């Protein structure tokens, strides 16, 4: 067994202490505190070698074990003094610990970040489900619907794998705490899909995610982000929400390959050979993700807002995202771009530059999302479809205006994308209210 696998196994053993929480969360928290304190004073010997990461040898301190244990202590305090449950406490820590072990096993049989991410997701999912069930049984709590537990474990595993990939798997606290807070949020939202629906959602989203990675339209972190967003769309919204989201990902991803060599020659091609990373995906889909969670919370009665408003925000933001993507990817291969604020000719790739071909492509993108939304959601209707199209074109225009005035100097491209999709979502909501569609 390799040293990284042994080390991950040792961390998994420590993580198992979280299963004491259902009996007494204060004892579990104290155990992790003891481990953290002891790790500070272990500077050599067999225990040090068992837990030491490469950087720990250089610093002669078990920083990794300290950070892991301190993160567990934070979740323990939240369990003792807030509404975070022992199900979430145990599920988060065990998911992360055994997900790491599975990731190391994956790396020993595969190569590269994909094997690492796949191992973490599979191992974390199984460990997260098991830990939640064990915690609930030991605590004597009533068991929720199986789909609730599976959804929580799946989302935790995907987000954990994503953050580990971005951080190169080196920082435990932000990953553990992110998983814990996400599971806490999901535990407050009623998940209604059947176990079969959740299984279908898993298969479909993973298949689509792997296809995007295989076609090189997304990097590993971009793939994980897309799979997470699509899975959440299905389980909290439904297949119609997923269809709208996947239309954006699919059409937008393929558009990056359109005349790619020509775009490379012009210096306007998407980096990483056109494979979109997590920052790009989140910049375009954060508003959509928030809208899905908002819809689920409103539908569950947790917030006093009409659920349909979140659907208009969702559709308006994705209409903007696809319009902007097509406008950029199609328009960048044509000559004579003009700056949207002055209409003066500028070089291809200039922030805020537009072409009539790109604007037309963007309008078609917005129309695609509007048409799809109208067909899939009876509550949207024809007028609602037009609202979604208008929102997408408005958001695309905001993207160009902000790009021409603020991008590069004050804002990065991902921030501009976020502001544009937020604008599209708000326009969709505003028009829906103004036209009394909600």
MARKOLDREN-880169 format. One record per residue (C-alpha): chain; x, y, z; residue in one letter. Coordinates in Angstrom, 2 decimals. Each point is the difference from the previous one (the first is absolute). Example, Ala and Ser with C-alpha at 12.3 -4.5 7.8 and 13.67 -1.06 7.14 Angstrom:
<pts>
PT   cadena        xx        yy        zz   residuo
PT        A     12.30     -4.50      7.80         A
PT        A      1.37      3.44     -0.66         S
</pts>
This chain:
<pts>
PT   cadena        xx        yy        zz   residuo
PT        A      0.00      0.00      0.00         X
PT        A      1.39      3.41     -0.98         X
PT        A      0.81      2.65      2.59         X
PT        A     -2.79      2.37     -1.20         X
PT        A     -2.56     -2.80      0.34         X
PT        A      1.25     -0.89      3.50         X
PT        A     -0.18      3.65      0.99         X
PT        A     -3.52      0.39     -1.40         X
PT        A     -1.01     -3.16      1.87         X
PT        A      1.34      1.48      3.23         X
PT        A     -1.98      3.20     -0.56         X
PT        A     -3.10     -2.09     -0.74         X
PT        A      0.50     -1.74      3.33         X
PT        A      0.07      3.36      1.78         X
PT        A     -3.05      1.13     -1.96         X
PT        A     -1.92     -3.01      1.30         X
PT        A      0.02      1.68      3.43         X
PT        A     -2.86      2.12     -1.36         X
PT        A     -2.29     -2.99      0.48         X
PT        A      0.26      0.61      3.75         X
PT        A     -2.04      3.18     -0.54         X
PT        A     -3.41     -1.74     -0.06         X
PT        A      0.74     -1.29      3.51         X
PT        A      1.39      3.33      1.25         X
PT        A      1.13      2.76     -2.37         X
PT        A      1.98      1.68      2.77         X
PT        A      2.08     -3.12      0.51         X
PT        A      0.61     -0.27     -3.74         X
PT        A      1.05      3.64     -0.15         X
PT        A      2.33     -0.49      2.98         X
PT        A      1.60     -3.04     -1.68         X
PT        A      0.82      2.01     -3.11         X
PT        A      1.36      2.82      2.18         X
PT        A      2.27     -2.48      1.75         X
PT        A      1.24     -1.30     -3.35         X
PT        A      0.71      3.55     -1.17         X
PT        A      1.87      0.85      3.20         X
PT        A      2.01     -3.22     -0.06         X
PT        A      0.91      0.52     -3.66         X
PT        A      1.61      3.34      0.88         X
PT        A      2.58     -1.75      2.18         X
PT        A      0.76     -2.97     -2.28         X
PT        A      3.05      0.95     -2.05         X
PT        A      1.54     -3.38     -0.83         X
PT        A     -0.34     -3.74      0.51         X
PT        A     -2.38     -2.59     -1.48         X
PT        A     -3.18      2.00      0.72         X
PT        A      1.48      3.02     -1.73         X
PT        A      0.98     -2.11     -3.02         X
PT        A     -3.47     -1.52     -0.18         X
PT        A     -1.81      3.35     -0.20         X
PT        A      2.65      2.26     -1.54         X
PT        A     -0.60      1.59     -3.38         X
PT        A      2.96      1.21     -2.10         X
PT        A     -0.26      3.54      1.36         X
PT        A     -0.18     -1.32      3.57         X
PT        A      3.47     -1.51     -0.32         X
PT        A      1.38      3.36     -1.04         X
PT        A     -1.66      1.84      2.90         X
PT        A      0.38     -2.88      2.49         X
PT        A     -3.62      0.46      1.01         X
PT        A     -3.14     -2.05     -0.75         X
PT        A     -1.81      3.01     -1.44         X
PT        A     -2.30     -2.16     -2.08         X
PT        A     -1.25     -1.99      3.00         X
PT        A     -0.38      3.17      2.07         X
PT        A     -2.05      1.68     -2.73         X
PT        A     -2.17     -3.08     -0.52         X
PT        A     -0.73     -0.30      3.72         X
PT        A     -0.62      3.71      0.53         X
PT        A     -2.55     -0.01     -2.84         X
PT        A     -1.75     -2.89      1.74         X
PT        A      0.03      1.95      3.27         X
PT        A     -1.67      2.97     -1.73         X
PT        A     -2.78     -2.25     -1.30         X
PT        A     -0.27     -1.49      3.48         X
PT        A     -0.57      3.42      1.53         X
PT        A     -2.61      0.78     -2.65         X
PT        A     -1.72     -3.27      0.88         X
PT        A     -0.04      0.85      3.71         X
PT        A     -1.14      3.61     -0.28         X
PT        A     -1.94      0.35     -3.28         X
PT        A     -2.43     -2.00     -2.12         X
PT        A      2.68     -2.11     -1.67         X
PT        A     -0.89     -3.65      0.67         X
PT        A      2.14     -3.00      0.89         X
PT        A     -1.06     -1.45     -3.35         X
PT        A      1.71      2.90     -1.76         X
PT        A      3.00      0.00      2.38         X
PT        A      0.76     -3.69     -0.40         X
PT        A     -0.99     -0.12     -3.66         X
PT        A      2.28      2.88     -0.99         X
PT        A      3.15     -1.13      1.77         X
PT        A     -0.27     -3.68     -0.88         X
PT        A     -0.88      0.88     -3.60         X
PT        A      3.12      2.13     -0.32         X
PT        A      2.33     -2.39      1.81         X
PT        A     -0.99     -3.11     -1.94         X
PT        A     -0.38      1.97     -3.21         X
PT        A      3.67      0.93      0.35         X
PT        A      0.90     -3.64      0.53         X
PT        A     -1.93     -1.03     -3.11         X
PT        A      1.65      2.83     -1.95         X
PT        A      3.46     -1.29      0.90         X
PT        A     -1.04     -3.51     -1.00         X
PT        A     -1.31      1.42     -3.27         X
PT        A      3.31      1.73     -0.67         X
PT        A      1.88     -3.23      0.64         X
PT        A     -2.00     -1.74     -2.74         X
PT        A     -0.56      2.94     -2.32         X
PT        A      1.91      3.07     -0.99         X
PT        A     -0.68      3.68      0.35         X
PT        A     -2.70      2.15      1.58         X
PT        A     -2.90     -1.91     -1.55         X
PT        A      0.85     -3.22      1.86         X
PT        A      0.44      1.99      3.22         X
PT        A     -3.35      1.80     -0.41         X
PT        A     -1.87     -3.15     -1.00         X
PT        A      1.40     -1.89      2.98         X
PT        A     -0.98      2.77      2.41         X
PT        A     -3.55      0.26     -1.36         X
PT        A     -0.66     -3.76      0.12         X
PT        A      1.67     -0.57      3.38         X
PT        A     -1.43      3.15      1.52         X
PT        A     -3.50     -0.82     -1.22         X
PT        A      0.02     -3.48      1.52         X
PT        A      1.61      1.18      3.23         X
PT        A     -2.36      2.98      0.29         X
PT        A     -3.09     -2.17     -0.39         X
PT        A      1.27     -2.57      2.50         X
PT        A      1.05      2.60      2.58         X
PT        A     -3.34      1.78     -0.11         X
PT        A     -1.94     -3.22      0.48         X
PT        A      2.26     -1.10      2.86         X
PT        A     -0.26      3.41      1.67         X
PT        A     -3.78      0.04     -0.22         X
PT        A     -0.31     -3.55      1.35         X
PT        A      2.41      0.62      2.89         X
PT        A     -1.79      3.24      0.86         X
PT        A     -3.36     -1.73     -0.07         X
PT        A     -1.30      2.55     -2.50         X
PT        A     -2.71     -0.81     -2.54         X
PT        A      1.44     -0.86     -3.40         X
PT        A     -0.82      2.49     -2.77         X
PT        A     -0.86     -1.12     -3.50         X
PT        A      2.93     -1.83     -1.59         X
PT        A      0.18      2.56     -2.79         X
PT        A      0.76      2.77      2.53         X
PT        A      3.07     -1.85      1.27         X
PT        A      1.20     -0.94     -3.48         X
PT        A     -0.42      3.55     -1.29         X
PT        A      1.92      1.44      2.95         X
PT        A      2.84     -2.49     -0.41         X
PT        A      0.16      0.49     -3.78         X
PT        A      0.12      3.77      0.21         X
PT        A      2.58     -0.16      2.78         X
PT        A      2.19     -2.38     -2.00         X
PT        A     -0.19      2.13     -3.17         X
PT        A      0.73      3.27      1.78         X
PT        A      2.79     -1.60      2.04         X
PT        A      1.61     -1.40     -3.15         X
PT        A     -0.30      3.36     -1.73         X
PT        A      1.59      2.03      2.79         X
PT        A      2.76     -2.62      0.45         X
PT        A      0.77      0.26     -3.71         X
PT        A      0.16      3.79      0.11         X
PT        A      2.18     -0.08      3.15         X
PT        A      2.09     -2.92     -1.32         X
PT        A     -1.22     -2.18      2.89         X
PT        A      2.17      1.72      2.61         X
PT        A     -2.31      1.98      2.26         X
PT        A     -2.45     -1.98      2.13         X
PT        A     -1.84      2.73      1.99         X
PT        A     -1.66      1.88     -2.89         X
PT        A     -1.10     -3.27     -1.61         X
PT        A     -1.40     -1.53      3.19         X
PT        A     -1.79      3.19      1.03         X
PT        A     -1.42      0.52     -3.50         X
PT        A     -1.38     -3.54     -0.02         X
PT        A     -1.44      0.48      3.49         X
PT        A     -1.73      3.28     -0.81         X
PT        A     -1.41     -1.38     -3.25         X
PT        A     -1.38     -3.09      1.73         X
PT        A     -1.47      2.24      2.68         X
PT        A     -1.81      2.04     -2.66         X
PT        A     -1.25     -3.11     -1.78         X
PT        A     -1.24     -1.49      3.26         X
PT        A     -2.33      3.00      0.36         X
PT        A     -1.52     -0.45     -3.47         X
PT        A     -2.55     -2.72     -0.62         X
PT        A      1.19     -2.26     -2.82         X
PT        A     -2.94     -1.71     -1.66         X
PT        A      1.38     -2.10     -2.91         X
PT        A     -0.23     -3.76      0.34         X
PT        A      3.14     -2.07      0.44         X
PT        A     -0.38     -1.12     -3.62         X
PT        A     -0.12      3.62     -1.17         X
PT        A      3.13      0.81      1.99         X
PT        A      1.77     -3.03     -1.49         X
PT        A     -1.00      1.10     -3.50         X
PT        A      1.21      3.52      0.77         X
PT        A      3.36     -1.40      1.08         X
PT        A      0.42     -2.12     -3.11         X
PT        A     -1.10      2.74     -2.40         X
PT        A      2.06      2.80      1.51         X
PT        A      3.15     -2.10      0.37         X
PT        A     -0.34     -1.23     -3.59         X
PT        A     -0.44      3.53     -1.31         X
PT        A      2.88      1.25      2.15         X
PT        A      2.35     -2.71     -1.21         X
PT        A     -1.03      0.69     -3.60         X
PT        A      0.88      3.68      0.43         X
PT        A      3.39     -1.01      1.40         X
PT        A      0.62     -2.57     -2.74         X
PT        A     -0.91      2.54     -2.71         X
PT        A      2.35      2.49      1.70         X
PT        A     -2.72      2.61      0.42         X
PT        A      0.63      0.02      3.77         X
PT        A      2.96     -0.59      2.29         X
PT        A     -0.28     -2.34      2.99         X
PT        A     -1.07      2.84      2.30         X
PT        A     -2.35      1.33     -2.68         X
PT        A     -1.48     -3.49     -0.38         X
PT        A     -0.52     -0.35      3.76         X
PT        A     -1.63      3.42      0.18         X
PT        A     -2.32     -0.80     -2.88         X
PT        A     -0.96     -3.40      1.44         X
PT        A     -0.77      1.59      3.37         X
PT        A     -2.12      2.75     -1.53         X
PT        A     -1.89     -2.45     -2.21         X
PT        A     -0.60     -2.45      2.84         X
PT        A     -1.34      2.73      2.28         X
PT        A     -2.24      1.24     -2.83         X
PT        A     -1.58     -3.46     -0.33         X
PT        A     -0.49     -0.85      3.67         X
PT        A     -1.13      3.44      1.18         X
PT        A     -1.81      1.14     -3.13         X
PT        A     -0.68     -2.86     -2.37         X
PT        A      0.97     -1.33     -3.39         X
PT        A     -1.32      3.10     -1.75         X
PT        A      2.45      2.16      1.96         X
PT        A      2.78     -2.42     -0.93         X
PT        A     -0.95      0.14     -3.69         X
PT        A      0.28      3.81     -0.05         X
PT        A      3.33     -0.08      1.83         X
PT        A      1.46     -2.76     -2.17         X
PT        A     -1.04      1.92     -3.13         X
PT        A      2.26      2.83      1.16         X
PT        A      2.89     -2.29      0.89         X
PT        A     -0.30     -2.10     -3.16         X
PT        A     -0.49      2.75     -2.58         X
PT        A      2.39      2.37      1.76         X
PT        A      2.70     -2.66      0.34         X
PT        A     -0.21     -1.03     -3.64         X
PT        A      0.09      3.62     -1.14         X
PT        A      3.50      0.33      1.46         X
PT        A      1.15     -2.55     -2.59         X
PT        A     -1.51      1.95     -2.89         X
PT        A      2.88      0.98     -2.33         X
PT        A      2.28     -0.45      2.99         X
PT        A      3.27      0.06     -1.95         X
PT        A     -1.01      3.29     -1.58         X
PT        A     -0.79      1.44      3.43         X
PT        A      3.38     -1.19      1.25         X
PT        A      1.71      1.77     -2.88         X
PT        A     -1.88      3.19      0.86         X
PT        A      0.90     -0.35      3.69         X
PT        A     -3.64     -0.08      1.11         X
PT        A     -0.41     -3.73      0.72         X
PT        A     -1.07     -1.29      3.42         X
PT        A      3.05     -1.07      1.99         X
PT        A      0.84     -3.61      0.86         X
PT        A     -0.85     -1.11     -3.57         X
PT        A     -3.57      1.18      0.45         X
PT        A     -0.66     -2.03      3.14         X
PT        A     -1.90      2.21      2.42         X
PT        A      1.06     -0.05      3.65         X
PT        A     -1.97      0.38      3.19         X
PT        A      0.40      3.80      0.14         X
PT        A     -1.51      0.37     -3.46         X
PT        A     -2.85     -2.43      0.73         X
PT        A     -0.80      1.64      3.34         X
PT        A      0.20      3.48     -1.47         X
PT        A     -2.74     -0.98     -2.44         X
PT        A     -2.09     -2.26      2.23         X
PT        A      0.21      1.32      3.59         X
PT        A     -3.24      1.97     -0.38         X
PT        A     -1.70     -3.08     -1.46         X
PT        A      1.23     -2.13      2.91         X
PT        A     -1.20      2.54      2.57         X
PT        A     -3.35      0.10     -1.80         X
PT        A     -0.39     -3.77      0.28         X
PT        A      0.69      0.10      3.74         X
PT        A     -2.31      3.00      0.34         X
PT        A     -2.78     -1.84     -1.83         X
PT        A      0.39     -3.03      2.26         X
PT        A      0.00      2.17      3.14         X
PT        A     -3.07      1.95     -1.17         X
PT        A     -1.80     -3.18     -1.01         X
PT        A      0.72     -1.43      3.47         X
PT        A     -1.36      3.15      1.66         X
PT        A      3.37      1.01      1.47         X
PT        A     -0.20      3.43     -1.63         X
PT        A     -3.09      2.04     -0.85         X
PT        A      0.64      0.53     -3.72         X
PT        A     -1.95     -1.38     -2.94         X
PT        A      1.98     -2.99     -1.36         X
PT        A     -0.74      1.02     -3.60         X
PT        A      2.14      3.12      0.43         X
PT        A      3.04     -2.22      0.47         X
PT        A     -0.86     -1.84     -3.21         X
PT        A      0.07      3.30     -1.91         X
PT        A      3.32      0.87      1.66         X
PT        A      1.36     -3.42     -0.96         X
PT        A     -1.13      0.21     -3.62         X
PT        A      1.01      3.64     -0.40         X
PT        A      3.51     -0.64      1.29         X
PT        A      0.56     -3.03     -2.24         X
PT        A     -1.49      1.84     -2.97         X
PT        A      2.61      2.67      0.64         X
PT        A      2.78     -2.55      0.43         X
PT        A     -0.72     -1.77     -3.29         X
PT        A     -0.57      3.28     -1.87         X
PT        A      3.30      1.39      1.24         X
PT        A      1.90     -3.23     -0.70         X
PT        A     -1.28     -0.30     -3.57         X
PT        A      0.50      3.71     -0.63         X
PT        A      3.62     -0.29      1.09         X
PT        A      0.87     -3.37     -1.53         X
PT        A     -1.73      0.62     -3.35         X
PT        A      0.60      3.71     -0.30         X
PT        A      3.73     -0.21      0.70         X
PT        A      0.73     -1.73     -3.35         X
PT        A     -1.42      2.91     -2.03         X
PT        A      1.77      3.21     -0.94         X
PT        A     -0.99      3.58      0.70         X
PT        A     -0.84     -0.23      3.74         X
PT        A     -1.10      3.27      1.56         X
PT        A      0.10      1.18      3.60         X
PT        A     -3.56      0.08      1.32         X
PT        A      0.45      3.34      1.79         X
PT        A      1.40      1.99     -2.98         X
PT        A     -0.60     -2.26     -3.04         X
PT        A      3.60      0.60     -1.02         X
PT        A      1.89     -2.85     -1.71         X
PT        A      2.26     -1.93      2.39         X
PT        A      2.18     -3.10     -0.11         X
PT        A     -1.69     -3.43      0.27         X
PT        A     -0.13     -1.15      3.61         X
PT        A     -0.27      3.51      1.45         X
PT        A     -2.17      0.03      3.11         X
PT        A     -3.40      1.44     -0.84         X
PT        A      0.42     -0.46     -3.77         X
PT        A     -3.00     -1.26     -1.96         X
PT        A     -0.76     -1.10     -3.56         X
PT        A     -3.41     -0.24     -1.64         X
PT        A      0.59     -3.72     -0.52         X
PT        A      0.75     -0.46      3.69         X
PT        A     -3.06      1.99      1.05         X
PT        A     -2.15     -2.11     -2.30         X
PT        A      1.48     -3.21      1.42         X
PT        A     -0.62      1.33      3.52         X
PT        A     -3.62      0.75     -0.84         X
PT        A     -0.41     -3.54     -1.31         X
PT        A      1.51     -1.33      3.26         X
PT        A     -2.44      2.03      2.09         X
PT        A     -2.83     -1.14     -2.27         X
PT        A      1.02     -3.62      0.48         X
PT        A     -0.22      0.24      3.79         X
PT        A     -3.26      1.96     -0.23         X
PT        A     -1.58     -2.56     -2.31         X
PT        A      1.21     -2.93      2.09         X
PT        A     -1.28      1.60      3.19         X
PT        A     -3.41      0.66     -1.52         X
PT        A     -0.30     -3.58     -1.25         X
PT        A      1.10     -1.64      3.25         X
PT        A     -1.77      2.22      2.56         X
PT        A     -3.74      0.45     -0.38         X
PT        A      0.12      2.76      2.62         X
PT        A      2.26      2.13     -2.23         X
PT        A     -2.24      0.25     -3.06         X
PT        A      0.62      1.90     -3.24         X
PT        A      0.36      3.39      1.67         X
PT        A      2.40     -1.50      2.52         X
PT        A      2.11     -1.43     -2.83         X
PT        A      0.30      3.45     -1.53         X
PT        A      1.01      1.36      3.40         X
PT        A      2.81     -2.56      0.19         X
PT        A      1.24      0.97     -3.48         X
PT        A     -0.06      3.72      0.85         X
PT        A      1.81     -0.70      3.28         X
PT        A      2.72     -1.92     -1.84         X
PT        A      0.58      2.76     -2.54         X
PT        A      0.01      2.62      2.76         X
PT        A      2.53     -2.00      2.02         X
PT        A      2.19     -0.51     -3.09         X
PT        A     -0.01      3.75     -0.56         X
PT        A      0.95      0.63      3.63         X
PT        A      2.91     -2.42     -0.45         X
PT        A      1.29      2.01     -2.97         X
PT        A     -0.45      3.34      1.77         X
PT        A      1.73     -1.14      3.17         X
PT        A      2.71     -1.67     -2.08         X
PT        A      0.66      3.25     -1.87         X
PT        A      0.17      2.14      3.14         X
PT        A      1.15     -2.09      2.96         X
PT        A      1.48     -3.32     -1.17         X
PT        A      3.76     -0.32      0.28         X
PT        A      0.43      3.10      2.15         X
PT        A     -2.47     -0.74      2.78         X
PT        A     -1.65     -3.35     -0.75         X
PT        A      1.07     -3.41     -1.29         X
PT        A     -1.93     -1.78     -2.73         X
PT        A     -1.75     -2.32      2.47         X
PT        A     -1.24      2.98      2.02         X
PT        A     -1.35      1.61     -3.15         X
PT        A     -1.81     -3.23     -0.88         X
PT        A     -1.51     -0.13      3.47         X
PT        A     -1.24      3.60     -0.17         X
PT        A     -1.45     -0.62     -3.45         X
PT        A     -1.89     -3.15      1.03         X
PT        A     -1.18      1.76      3.17         X
PT        A     -1.30      2.82     -2.18         X
PT        A     -1.79     -2.47     -2.27         X
PT        A     -1.56     -1.73      2.98         X
PT        A     -1.16      3.29      1.52         X
PT        A     -1.44      1.20     -3.30         X
PT        A     -1.89     -3.28     -0.30         X
PT        A     -1.40      0.39      3.52         X
PT        A     -0.82      3.68     -0.48         X
PT        A     -1.85     -0.56     -3.25         X
PT        A     -1.88     -2.97      1.45         X
PT        A     -1.20      2.16      2.89         X
PT        A     -0.77      2.98     -2.24         X
PT        A     -2.05     -2.14     -2.40         X
PT        A     -1.78     -1.72      2.91         X
PT        A      1.29     -3.44     -1.05         X
PT        A      0.59     -0.96      3.64         X
</pts>
